[in-house]
Amino acid sequence: MDIQLLSADIFLPHMGSDFSLLSDGEVFMTLTLADCRMYPRGTKPGTARTAFTMLLEAPESHVPLGNHGSFIIRHEVLGEFGPVHVGRVISTRPDVAVLEIIFN
């Protein structure tokens, strides 16, 4: 899937489904899509898509220490796309790790 064609509308129907982060062709970790938000006010004029973020969650105990970087993302319906940068963000629940992908 061409990363330039991705939009929030593609991911919204897949809320609650699993996405795998691949590193060197192997599954590094699997997370659940918890939120996908559009940011029209944060979108640069003339861009093809509205800026959006994906928040992915997993139990804290299932997330390795090296939990940020560039990954290929795999979904059973959407296929693979990337590489994209995935970064850890603050979680409001200590037992849940939250990672974010930003598309702008």
Disulfide bonds with the S-S distance in Angstrom:
none
